[in-house]
């Protein structure tokens, strides 16, 4: 199984497609994940560059939060998904539903996405994320029992913050999620923050080792299932997601460099996993 590393567009907003893609390739990534800006010139340039870049493209489905009915949400969701389909993504990473919608309402959203997958043959992976239908391990587990074909983007940083634990008390739900994770965001959190800015210090050893074990299990499962390629996105975020220096908007570390450092670290760690 080959592991491919993905560069997030998050934090690079304002860059042109050419500038971003050039920077990505120079840094050693093999793919990009992007919530495409809704700007015609940007879209046209990106469509021309992706086929020439030799980078795999992952679409990100994210909708601005609104006070709206589930039917209104689905209308916006449909528009976004079909727009992303125009860029021929290998899959779409979706921020799906809302935590305050009922089970039935979120189920209606999922059923529409399943229909989209059938129509386009584009897989959709649902990111484990605060504020979404799968905002915590147990909430996800309830949906998985009804929809066994649910495929996840594992970002367990959100679950550790929501539960304020390292999920040791929710092992069964966590194991189910690991078994159904097709992609993951390689960011490290503790039980109070969804991002620690330096995962490689001794004080954060517990958190890094915990997330690393989860990621290794995801890769081992994917390999056992015969997956040929697996995508990993180092996804430490920019300010204000990134902690800033007091009385300033200056991030304590450089987001771009931290993600590259994580990519290099994982390339060494996962060598044996893919043999």
N, C-alpha and C positions, 0 to 999 in steps of 0.2 A: 504494500500500500504506500502510495506517495502522499506526503503532506505538502500542501501548498499554503503559503502565508499571504494573508489578505491585508491590504492597507485600507483603513477607514477614511472616508472623506470628511468625517466629523472632525472639526478642528482646522480644516483647510478651506472652509467656506470663504468665498471671495477669490479663490484661485481660478484661473481659466482651466479648461480641460487639458490643454497642452502642458501648462505649467505643472499641474497636478500629476498627470501621467508620466511626464519626464522625471519628476522627483521620485515617484513611486518606483520606476524601473531602476533608477540610479541607486536606490536603497536596497534592492534585492528582493522586493516582493514579486509575487506571481499573479496576484489578483487584486481587485478593488471592490469595496462595498460602498455604495453611494445612494443617498436619498437625493435624487436628481433635482437640482433647483428648477423651479417652474419658470424658466426664461428661455424663449425660443432660440436665441443665438447660441446659448450654452448647449441646449439640446442638440441642435444641428451639428455643432462642432464635435460634441461627444460621440454622436452616431458615426461620424466619419473616422474618428480616431480609434475607437475601440477595436474594430477589426484589424487595424494595422499595428496595434500595440503589443500583440502576443500576451496580453493580460486577460484573465478570465474576469467576467463582469458579474457581480452580485447586486441585484437591486434591493434597495431598502424601502419598505413601505412604512411610512410614519405620517400620521395626520395631526395637524394642529388641534389641540383639545378645544372642544366647543360644547356648549350646553345644548344638546340636540337629542332627538329621538333615535332609536336604533335604526329606523328606516332611513333617516337622513344620513346617519353614519355609514350605512351600507352603500348609499349612493356615492358618497365621496370615496369610499374604499374601492368600489368598482372602477371608478374613473382613474384612480391612482394605479391600481394593479394593471389595467390595460395599457396605461402609459408606460409603465416599466417593461411590459411585454414587448414594446416596440424596440427595446434595446437588446433583445435576445439574451436575457440573463441565464446563467446556468441554474440559478434558483433565486428565489426572493426571500429575504429575511423580513418577516412581518411583525410589527408592533400591533397586535391584534386585540380588538375589543376594549372594554373598559372595566375596571374593577367594580364599579357601581352598577353596571348593567346586571340584570338577573341572569341566572343560569340559562334560562330559555332564550333570552335576548342574545347572549354571547354565543349560544348554540346556533342561532339563526345566522350570525356572522360567520361562524366556522363553516356552516353548510354552504354558504355562498362562496367561500374561498375554495372548498372542495370542488364545487362546480367549475370555478375558474381553472383549477388545476386540470380537470378533465378536458376542458375546452382548449387549453393552450399547451398542455403537456409540460408546463413549467412547475416544478416543485415549489411549494411554499413552506418554509420553516418558521415556526412561531417562537419569537424570542421570549424567554422567561424574564419578565420585566415588571417592576412596580407600575401600578396603574392599569395594567392590562388584565385580560381574563385569567392569565396564569401568574398572578402577582405573588403567589406563595406556593410552596410545594403541595400542600393539601388541596388547594383550589385546582391546581393543575391535575392532580391525581383523580379528582372527581370527573373532570372532562375526559381524561384518558380512558376511563372505564366505559364511557358512552361512545367515544370516538377513538377506537384503538389504532387508527391510521394516523393520528396526530404526530407530526414530526417537529422536533424542537431545535431552536438555536439555544444552546445552553449558555446562559449568563447568570450563574448562581450567585453573583454579588448581590443581586436584588433580593434573593431569598434569604441570604444571611442577615441582611439589614432588616427586612420585614419581620423576621422571626427573632431577631437579636440573639441568634445562636449560630453555631457552625453546623447546624442541621443534624447533629447526632441524635436528636429526639424525633427525627422524621426520616429515619433511614429507609424505610420501605418505599415511601413516596420518592425519595431521592434516587433510589436504585431504579425505579420505574422510569424516572426522567432520564437518567444516564443511558438506559437501554434504548431510549427513543430520541437521543440527541444525534443529529446529523451534521452539526456544525457548532463551533463554540467561539465565544469571545474570551480571549485570554486576558482578563483583568482580575486583579486581586482586591478583595475587600476584607474588612473585619466585621464585627457584629454591630457597629455603630455608623460606619461610613461605607458607601458603595464603591469607594476607591481609596486605596492607600497609595501615597505618591512615591514611596520607595519600597517595593516588595522584597528587595534584596538585602535589607539590613537585618541584623540578628534579632532585633525586637519584633520583627514581622515574620520570623521564620515559621511560626506555627501556621500563619495564614497562607503563606506561599506553599508550604508543604501540603496543606489541606486541599487547596485548589488543584495543585499538581496531581494529587492522587485521583481526584474526580476526573480531571482531563485524561489521565492515563487510562482510566477505566472506559471512558468514552472511545478512545482510540482502539483499545483492545477489542471492544465490542464491534466496532466498525470493521476492523481487520477480520475478525471471526465471521462476520456476515459477508465477506467477500468484496467490500468496498475498495475500489481501485484508487480513488482520490479522496482525500479528506482536507477540508479547508479550516484554517485557524486564523482568527483575526485578533492580533494584539490591539486592545481597544481602551487604553487609558484615555480619558477625555480631557478636553481643554477647560480653562477657567470659565465659569465658576464651578464646574464639576471638579476640576483640579483645585486643590487648596492654594490660596494666594497668601502672599506676604502681608502682614498686618498693615492696615491703612494704605493699601495699594491694590491695584488689580493685577499685579505681577505674579504669575504662577511660580510656585516654589521650585518646580523643575520643568524642563522643556518636554512637552507632550510628545512631540515627534521623536525626539531622541529616546524617551522612555519606551515607546512602542518598539523602536528598533532594537533596544537593549533586550526587551522581552522576546522578540523574535529570535535573536541570536541565542539567548538562553535556552529557548525551547528546541531550537535546532540541535543543540548538543544533548539535551535531556531525552529527546524522543527518538534518537538514532536507533536504539534497540527495539523500540516499539514497532517500527515499520519494517524490520528485517524479515 
